[in-house]
Amino acid sequence: MNLHAYSHFGGQHWETANLKNVLAFSGLRAPQDQEVLEEALLLGIGGGIQPGYSFHPGVLDKTGGLFISGRSRMMLPIPEFAEKVLNRLGASPNLYATSGAQGAFHKVISDLQQGLPSIVYLHKTSLPYLHLPEIRGKQVFMHTVVVIAHDEQRDSVIVGDQAPGPLVLTVDDFIAARSRVPLYNNRSMTIQVPGKLTEASLRSAVKAGIEDYLELSEHPRTRLLSLDGLEAWAHIVGSPRHPQAWQKVYRKGTLYRPLLDTYESIEVFGGGSGLFRPMYAAFLEQAARILDQPGLVEVAEMYRALGSEWTDLAEACLPGELAILAEARLHVRERHRLFLEEGESGGAEMARHTGRLQEIDQQLAGDDFPLTGDQADDFFLGLSNRIAGIVLQERKALETLGRVVR
């Protein structure tokens, strides 16, 4: 059973990519030019960006336990972001959840028989084609894929993801990955689209997305999901006497782990690098045309500059002057690039990069951090100052956006 006409694959961020590709398959197009709705547009309609700092010391024996969120509703235990995007576009998300793994699997197959691709929620590091070690990322993440075929003879499912073509999962791997995401276990979603998207509906969706971002920024659900939360993170990083100071929480070379987590959060999970800021800048440029508000172009430039600042911070966490950290950065970047550009055909090289990253982790865990004493204090203070500077620029961009649209 397969969707022969499904030919939409790839993207910068797993959730916006899958929404873009399913909407394209379903025939929903931009009213002004009948082109596929771009990821950047969907990001903005869903509420855009949102800062967030998450720290889970309970997993320190396996990972750094740290995640920097850059996208709206990325850390919620419900698929609210996707629902916001779809509802604002006039589409209907049909969510299905069950405690039974087999029932969940049969629902996906039933959807295929009706010609519907399913967006399925599952555990990121349980997907073999990503070649991620099981010990990394457990504290964070769900992932989504689009189920487009079931091969009964090979006992496998075919899915779409950020890769440029289809990917294969055994049914056992697929079911296991779906059962390992807290509060998302066995969830799936199909989408019913309106007959067409009108210019008025698109304008309304874009305005609602921008207002959503402003509202969440003014009234965050928790302090951690705010710029105040990022300021607190800067203080933790730069203050060795803070109760949660990295130099206290992480022993010896394991200080490398939160640095790697920060890099991955910004450059790998961050929507094509820069913690979603370049993608949001692209949305604002589109919004300027759709809403006829040229002032948004200036704001877009501010967010594009912020994307560069976030990338600079990520690279400063694994700097070129410290050879072993720079090597880790190379392996993370190349593994991600291979997946985005080559998909399954890049699997062997992706596995090689992961193997070397595991060797680096083991080497550093049993050794001292490459910097000690005053050098280490200066290094982390430098990171703290970078974060504080970014927060100031984030506040300026947010204030400017509010002045333009309100």
N, C-alpha and C positions, 0 to 999 in steps of 0.2 A: 504494500500500500504506500503510494507516494504522491506528492504534489508535483506533477510533471512541469507545470508552468512556473514553479518557484525558482527564481534566478537572482535573488537579491541577497547579497552577502557582504560582510565586512563593515568596519566602522571604527571610530576612535574609542568609544566607551560602550561597554557591553549592553547597558540598558537602553541608551538612546539608539545604539546601532540596531538592536533587535526591534525596537518600536518603529524605527525608520523603515526597516526591511519588510516587516509585516504590513505596515500601512501601504508601502509601495506595491506589494503583491496584491493587496485588497483594492487597489485602484484609486486611493485617495491622493490627490495632487494639489499643488499650490494653484490657487485660482488665477493668478496673474500670468503664469507661463506654462501651466500644466506639468511642471517638473516635480520630481520626488521631493517631499518635505525633508529638508536637511536636518542632520543631527543637531546642529547649533540652534536651529529654530525650535526643535522639540525640547532641547534643554531649557531655553528661556521660557517657553510656554509652561513647562512643568514647575517653574519657580526659580530656575536658574541656579545660582551659586549660593552656598551657605558655608561659613566656616565651622569647623568642628574639631575638637581635640578629644581623643579617646585613649585611655590608658588602662590596661588590664594586667596588673602585676601577677595575677594568679597563673599566667601562662609563661612566666619568665624562664622556666626550664626548657621551653620549646621555641620561643620567639621573643622579640623585643616587647611585644604586648602593646604597641603604640600604633595609632592610625590617625592621620590628618584627613578630615573629610572636606571636600571642596564643593560638593553638589547638594542641592536642596534635597532634603529627606533621605539622604544616603544611609543614615544610621538608624532608620526607623524599622521596627519589626513587622511592618505591614507594607504592601506594595502601593503606597500612597502617591509616590511620584508618577508612576505610570497611569494611575487612575486620573490624576490631575491633568496630565497631558491629553489623555483621550477624551475625558469629559469636556474639556475646553474646546476641543476640535469637533465636538458633536458626535464622537464615536462612543460606542458602548463596550466597556470592558466586561467580559463574562468570566468571573473568577470562580475557580473550583478548588476545594480543599477537602481532604479526607485523611483520616488516620491510617487507612489501609493502603499499603504500597501497591498491591496488585490492582485494587480498585482505581487508584490514581493512574496506573499504567494503562488500564483498559479505557479510561476516559480519554487519554491522549490518542489512543488508536481509534476510538470512536470519532473523535474530532477530525482525524485524518480522513476517515471514510466519508465524512460530510464535506471534505474539501477545505478544512480549516487548519491552518498552522497553529500550533500551541506555543505560547511563551511559557517556559517551564523554569521554575526556581529550583536551584540546586547548589551544592557546596563546591566552591571554586577549586580547592586543592584536591578534590576527589575526581577531577576530570583528567584522565590519563593524557589526553592530547596536549594539555598545557605544560606537562612535565614539571610541575611544581612539587617540591618535597612536602609530604604530609605535615611536617612540623611547622611549616610557615603559613600564616594567614588564618589559622583556625579561629582566632578570636574575632575575626572580622566577617568573613564574607560569604554571603550568598553571591550567586552569579545567575545569569539567565541565558538560556539558549532557545532557539526556535526549532521545534520538531517538525521535520518536513517529510520524513519517510520512515517506514518500518520494514526491514528486510527479515522476513520470517525464516528464510533458509539459513541465513547467517546469524540469526538471533541477535540482531543489532538494530539500532535506530540511527537515522541520519539527521544531523542537526546543523543549524546555522549559528554562527558566532561572529567574533570580530575578524576571523580569518577570511581570506578572499574566496573561499569555496566551501563546499560541504565537508563535514567532519563525521567520523563514525564512532559510536559508542556501543559496546556490548549492552544488551538489555540488563545484565546484572550490574554493570558499572553505572548505568543510567539510573536504575532503581536505587542503588546504594547512595549515589550522590544526592538524590532527591530527599533522602531520609536523614541527612546529616546537617540540615540548616535549621537551627532553632526558630520556631514560630513560622517558618516557611515550608515545613515538611510537606511534601506531596502537593504543593500548590501548582496550579497551571491557570492560564488565561487565554481565551480567544477574544477576538475583536470584531465587532460589527461596525462598519463604517457608514456614514451618511451617504446619500446619493452623490453629493458633491460638496466641496468646501467652498463657501462663498467668500468674497472679499470682506464683507461685513463680519462674518464669523471669524475669519482669520484675524482681523483687527481686534475683535473682542478678546480672542484667545491670547494675543500678544500683550494687550494691555493688562489682562488678568494675571499673566505670568510675571510681568514687571511689578505690579502692585503686590503680588504674593511675596516676591523677594524683599521688597521694602517692609512689608508687614512682619515677615519672619525675622528681619534684622532688628526691627524696633521692639518686637515682643518674642524673643526666642523661647523655645520650649524649655530649655535648660541653659545655664550659664556656659556650659561646655560648647553649646552650639551657637556661639556668638563671637564677636571680635574681642569681647572681654575674656572669653575662654582662651583665645590665642595669646592675649597679653599675659594671662596666667601661665601659659606654656612657656613663653619667653622668660618669665621670672624663674620657672623651675629649671630651665636649661642653663641659665646664667648664674644661678645662686647655689654654690656647692653646699651651703648649710641648710638649704630648703629641705623639709622632710622627704620630699619626693625628688630631690636632686638626682640626676642621672648618675653622678659619681658615687652616690650612696646606694642607689637601688641596684645598679648593675656592677657586678664584680669583675675586676680585671678586664680582659678583652671582650667580655660580653657587652661592654659599652658600644661596641660596633653594631649591635642589633637594633637599638632604637634609631641609630643613624641610617641604617639600611631601610628600616620601616618608613622613616621620613622620606627618603628618596623614592621608594616605591609608591608611597601615597601620592606624592606630587607628580611624578613622571610616568608611572605605569597605570595607576588607578585614576589619574587625574585628567581623563578625557583628552588624550593626545598631548600630554605634558602641560606644565604650568598651572596645575591644580584647577583646571577647567576655565581659567581666566581668558586664554585666547579664544576658546570656543564661545564663551559668553560675549566676548567682544564681537565675534562674527554675528551672533544673534542680534546685538544692539545695532549693528550696521544694517541688518535686514529690517529690524524694527523701525529704524529711522525712515526707511522708504515706505513701509507698510502703514505707519502711523502719520507720515508726513511731519516728522519732528526731527529736523536736521541737527538739533542740539545733541541728539543721541550719538552722533558720530564722534563728538569730542569725548563723551563718556566711554565709547568703545576704545578709543585710543588710550585712555587711562587704564582700562582693564587689560588691554594688550601689553602695556608696559608692566603691569602687575604680574602678568604671566611670566615675563622675563625675569622679574625679581624672584618669583617662586622657584623658577628653574635654577637660578643662581644659588638660592638657598639650598636646594636639593643637592647640587653639585658640591657646594661647600661642606656638606655633611660627609661626603666621600671624596676628599680633595686629591688632586693630582700629586701633591707633595708627599702624601702618605701612600706608598706604592700598593700596599695590600688592599687598602680601602678603594683606591682608584681602580684596581683590578676588579673588585666586586661590582663597582658601578658599571664597568664595561660589560660584565657577564649579564647583569640584570637588564641593561639596555638592549643588548644583542638578542637575548632570549625573547624579549617582548617584540622586537623588530621582526624577528623570524616568524613569529606567530602571525603578526599583522600582514606580512608580505608573502609568506609562503604556506602558512597553515600546516597541514599534516606533512607535507614534503620537507619541512624544516625540522621535523621531530627529532632526528638523530642529533643535530647540532644543538637544539634546545636542551636535550638531555645532557649533552656534554657541558653546557654552561651551568646547568643546575648541579651537576656532579662537582664541578670546581667550586661553586658557591658553598656547597656543603663542606668541602675540604677547608675552605677559608674560615667558615664558621667554627669548625672543630679546632682549627689551629689557634684562632683567637680566643676561643672559650677557655683553652688551657694555658693561655699566656697572658702577659700584661697588655693593656691597651698601648698602641704605638706612641702615645704621648702620656707623660706623667707630670705630677707636680704643677709648677707654674705654667708650663707649656699646655697642659691639659686645661687648666683653669682659663687661660687666655683663649684657647680654641673654643670652648663652650661659651665663654662670654661673647666672642665674636659672632657665634650663631645666634645667641640671645639678642644681640643688637640688630642683627639682620631681621629677625622675626619682628622685633618692636618697630623697626622702620617700615616693614611691610604693612603692619597693622595700621600705622598712621596713614599710609597711602590708600589702604582699603577704606578707611573712614572717609577720606576725601572723595574717593570715587563714589561711595555710597551717598554721601551728601549731595554731590553734583547730580547724580541720577535722580534723586528725589526732587531737586529744584527744577530739573528739566521736565519731568512728567507730571508734577503736581501743581 
